[in-house]
Amino acid sequence: MTSPNTEFPDFGLTPEQRRHAVRGHYYEWPGMDGERGEIWCYSDRFSYRAGETVALHVSSTAATFGIT
């Protein structure tokens, strides 16, 4: 049996901070990755049926972005 990974590369978060980040809310925003820029997107639901339209919400540190 292997030991669980206790190293969190997410900017040095402790296990408690990581747990809060994952389970404490369902939204995120850009801003932690500095000059490389970031883009975050999410939908208004966890799942969709085939053929349904997805409502995509996007935040970015970039002036423009494209989706293909």
N, C-alpha and C positions, 0 to 999 in steps of 0.2 A: 504494500500500500504506500502511496506517495503522500507527502505532506502537502497541505494546501498552500498555495502561493500567498505569502503575507507581504510581499513587496508590492507597493502601489506606485507605479510610475507617474501617477496623476499629480504632478507638482508636489510630491511629498505628503500626500494626504495620509492621515492616520486611518486605521480601520473604522473608527467611529465617524470621522468626517466623510469617508467614502460611503458608508452606510446611509448617512443623512443625504448625501448628494444623490444617491441612487433611489432611495425610498422616500425621501422627504418631500419631493415635488415631482411634477411631470413636465417641467419646462426648463429650458436652458437658454443661454444667450452668448453671442460672440464676445471675445475680448481677452481670452487667456493666452493666445498664441502670438501676440505681438506683431512684428513686421511681416510675418509670413501670411497673415490674413486668415480669416475663418469664415465659414459659412455653416449655418445651422438650419435645418428644415425639419418640420414635423407636420403631421396631419391631425385633423380634429377627431379622428377615431383610431382605435388600435387595428381594426381590420375593415375590409371592404369586400363586397361580393363582386364576382366577375361582371364587368361592364359598368359598375358604378363609377361616378366621377370622384376623384380624390381631391379634397380641399387641402392644398399644400401651403404652409406658412413658412416664410423664409426670413432669416436675419443674417446680415453679413457685415464684415468690416470693409469689404470691397465696395467701390463705387458702383460697379456693375458685375453681373454674373450671367451665365447662360445655363440652360438645362436642355439636354438632348435625350 
